[in-house]
Amino acid sequence: MERGGTVYIITNFTHTTFYTGVTSDITSRIIEHKEKAHPKSFSAKYNLDKLVYFCSYDSIEEAIAEEKRIKGGSRKRKIKLIESINPGWKDLWEIVKEW
């Protein structure tokens, strides 16, 4: 049985730094970021815990490919992607935690 995946982008309060990730369990992964479960990680160091973008895929392989594409893009492209679904830069955690 194939397991799906989700690509996500988190940022800090001032939107100065982005982290793009992929996971098969978005709820648990965002909780880890918010609780700083890995205190020496990039996201903890830069206080990245605001979920501003996510997109789910049928397979983890598709999600990984999309993560690599997003990571390879410019900051401007990431901002355009975020604003395409979240123009107000709201924390989408409220949506994800209901899953």
KEPA-468634 format. One record per residue (C-alpha): residue in three letters; residue number from 1; x, y, z. Coordinates in nm, 2 decimals. Layout:
BEGIN
<node res="ALA" n="NUM" c1="X" c2="Y" c3="Z"/>
...
REM end
This chain:
BEGIN
<node res="MET" n="1" c1="0.00" c2="0.00" c3="0.00"/>
<node res="GLU" n="2" c1="0.14" c2="0.34" c3="-0.10"/>
<node res="ARG" n="3" c1="0.15" c2="0.61" c3="0.15"/>
<node res="GLY" n="4" c1="0.09" c2="0.98" c3="0.06"/>
<node res="GLY" n="5" c1="0.30" c2="1.27" c3="0.15"/>
<node res="THR" n="6" c1="0.27" c2="1.64" c3="0.22"/>
<node res="VAL" n="7" c1="0.50" c2="1.92" c3="0.12"/>
<node res="TYR" n="8" c1="0.50" c2="2.22" c3="0.36"/>
<node res="ILE" n="9" c1="0.66" c2="2.56" c3="0.41"/>
<node res="ILE" n="10" c1="0.70" c2="2.71" c3="0.76"/>
<node res="THR" n="11" c1="0.84" c2="3.05" c3="0.85"/>
<node res="ASN" n="12" c1="0.89" c2="3.28" c3="1.15"/>
<node res="PHE" n="13" c1="0.68" c2="3.56" c3="1.28"/>
<node res="THR" n="14" c1="0.85" c2="3.82" c3="1.05"/>
<node res="HIS" n="15" c1="0.86" c2="3.59" c3="0.74"/>
<node res="THR" n="16" c1="1.24" c2="3.63" c3="0.70"/>
<node res="THR" n="17" c1="1.33" c2="3.27" c3="0.68"/>
<node res="PHE" n="18" c1="1.16" c2="2.97" c3="0.52"/>
<node res="TYR" n="19" c1="1.19" c2="2.59" c3="0.57"/>
<node res="THR" n="20" c1="1.05" c2="2.36" c3="0.31"/>
<node res="GLY" n="21" c1="0.98" c2="2.00" c3="0.42"/>
<node res="VAL" n="22" c1="0.81" c2="1.68" c3="0.33"/>
<node res="THR" n="23" c1="0.63" c2="1.44" c3="0.56"/>
<node res="SER" n="24" c1="0.39" c2="1.15" c3="0.56"/>
<node res="ASP" n="25" c1="0.23" c2="1.28" c3="0.88"/>
<node res="ILE" n="26" c1="0.18" c2="1.66" c3="0.86"/>
<node res="THR" n="27" c1="0.00" c2="1.70" c3="1.20"/>
<node res="SER" n="28" c1="0.28" c2="1.53" c3="1.40"/>
<node res="ARG" n="29" c1="0.55" c2="1.70" c3="1.20"/>
<node res="ILE" n="30" c1="0.41" c2="2.05" c3="1.26"/>
<node res="ILE" n="31" c1="0.37" c2="1.97" c3="1.63"/>
<node res="GLU" n="32" c1="0.74" c2="1.88" c3="1.64"/>
<node res="HIS" n="33" c1="0.82" c2="2.22" c3="1.48"/>
<node res="LYS" n="34" c1="0.59" c2="2.41" c3="1.72"/>
<node res="GLU" n="35" c1="0.73" c2="2.24" c3="2.03"/>
<node res="LYS" n="36" c1="1.09" c2="2.25" c3="1.91"/>
<node res="ALA" n="37" c1="1.12" c2="1.88" c3="1.96"/>
<node res="HIS" n="38" c1="1.47" c2="1.90" c3="1.79"/>
<node res="PRO" n="39" c1="1.62" c2="2.21" c3="1.96"/>
<node res="LYS" n="40" c1="1.94" c2="2.21" c3="1.75"/>
<node res="SER" n="41" c1="1.75" c2="2.19" c3="1.42"/>
<node res="PHE" n="42" c1="1.73" c2="2.47" c3="1.16"/>
<node res="SER" n="43" c1="1.36" c2="2.53" c3="1.23"/>
<node res="ALA" n="44" c1="1.42" c2="2.56" c3="1.60"/>
<node res="LYS" n="45" c1="1.73" c2="2.79" c3="1.56"/>
<node res="TYR" n="46" c1="1.54" c2="3.03" c3="1.34"/>
<node res="ASN" n="47" c1="1.20" c2="3.00" c3="1.53"/>
<node res="LEU" n="48" c1="1.02" c2="2.86" c3="1.23"/>
<node res="ASP" n="49" c1="0.68" c2="2.73" c3="1.34"/>
<node res="LYS" n="50" c1="0.42" c2="2.92" c3="1.13"/>
<node res="LEU" n="51" c1="0.27" c2="2.69" c3="0.87"/>
<node res="VAL" n="52" c1="0.21" c2="2.91" c3="0.56"/>
<node res="TYR" n="53" c1="0.18" c2="2.65" c3="0.28"/>
<node res="PHE" n="54" c1="0.11" c2="2.28" c3="0.24"/>
<node res="CYS" n="55" c1="0.00" c2="2.05" c3="-0.04"/>
<node res="SER" n="56" c1="-0.07" c2="1.68" c3="-0.02"/>
<node res="TYR" n="57" c1="0.02" c2="1.41" c3="-0.28"/>
<node res="ASP" n="58" c1="-0.10" c2="1.05" c3="-0.33"/>
<node res="SER" n="59" c1="0.25" c2="0.92" c3="-0.30"/>
<node res="ILE" n="60" c1="0.55" c2="1.01" c3="-0.09"/>
<node res="GLU" n="61" c1="0.77" c2="1.00" c3="-0.40"/>
<node res="GLU" n="62" c1="0.55" c2="1.27" c3="-0.56"/>
<node res="ALA" n="63" c1="0.58" c2="1.48" c3="-0.25"/>
<node res="ILE" n="64" c1="0.96" c2="1.44" c3="-0.23"/>
<node res="ALA" n="65" c1="0.99" c2="1.55" c3="-0.60"/>
<node res="GLU" n="66" c1="0.78" c2="1.86" c3="-0.53"/>
<node res="GLU" n="67" c1="0.98" c2="1.94" c3="-0.22"/>
<node res="LYS" n="68" c1="1.30" c2="1.93" c3="-0.43"/>
<node res="ARG" n="69" c1="1.15" c2="2.15" c3="-0.69"/>
<node res="ILE" n="70" c1="1.04" c2="2.41" c3="-0.44"/>
<node res="LYS" n="71" c1="1.37" c2="2.41" c3="-0.26"/>
<node res="GLY" n="72" c1="1.55" c2="2.46" c3="-0.59"/>
<node res="GLY" n="73" c1="1.34" c2="2.77" c3="-0.66"/>
<node res="SER" n="74" c1="1.41" c2="3.13" c3="-0.56"/>
<node res="ARG" n="75" c1="1.27" c2="3.31" c3="-0.25"/>
<node res="LYS" n="76" c1="1.05" c2="3.51" c3="-0.49"/>
<node res="ARG" n="77" c1="0.90" c2="3.18" c3="-0.63"/>
<node res="LYS" n="78" c1="0.84" c2="3.05" c3="-0.28"/>
<node res="ILE" n="79" c1="0.66" c2="3.37" c3="-0.18"/>
<node res="LYS" n="80" c1="0.44" c2="3.35" c3="-0.50"/>
<node res="LEU" n="81" c1="0.36" c2="2.99" c3="-0.41"/>
<node res="ILE" n="82" c1="0.26" c2="3.08" c3="-0.06"/>
<node res="GLU" n="83" c1="0.05" c2="3.37" c3="-0.16"/>
<node res="SER" n="84" c1="-0.13" c2="3.16" c3="-0.43"/>
<node res="ILE" n="85" c1="-0.31" c2="2.97" c3="-0.14"/>
<node res="ASN" n="86" c1="-0.25" c2="3.20" c3="0.16"/>
<node res="PRO" n="87" c1="-0.24" c2="3.57" c3="0.06"/>
<node res="GLY" n="88" c1="-0.28" c2="3.68" c3="0.42"/>
<node res="TRP" n="89" c1="0.01" c2="3.46" c3="0.54"/>
<node res="LYS" n="90" c1="-0.21" c2="3.31" c3="0.81"/>
<node res="ASP" n="91" c1="-0.09" c2="3.02" c3="1.02"/>
<node res="LEU" n="92" c1="-0.26" c2="2.72" c3="0.86"/>
<node res="TRP" n="93" c1="-0.20" c2="2.50" c3="1.16"/>
<node res="GLU" n="94" c1="-0.57" c2="2.54" c3="1.26"/>
<node res="ILE" n="95" c1="-0.67" c2="2.36" c3="0.93"/>
<node res="VAL" n="96" c1="-0.41" c2="2.09" c3="0.96"/>
<node res="LYS" n="97" c1="-0.47" c2="2.00" c3="1.32"/>
<node res="GLU" n="98" c1="-0.83" c2="1.91" c3="1.24"/>
<node res="TRP" n="99" c1="-0.71" c2="1.63" c3="1.00"/>
REM end
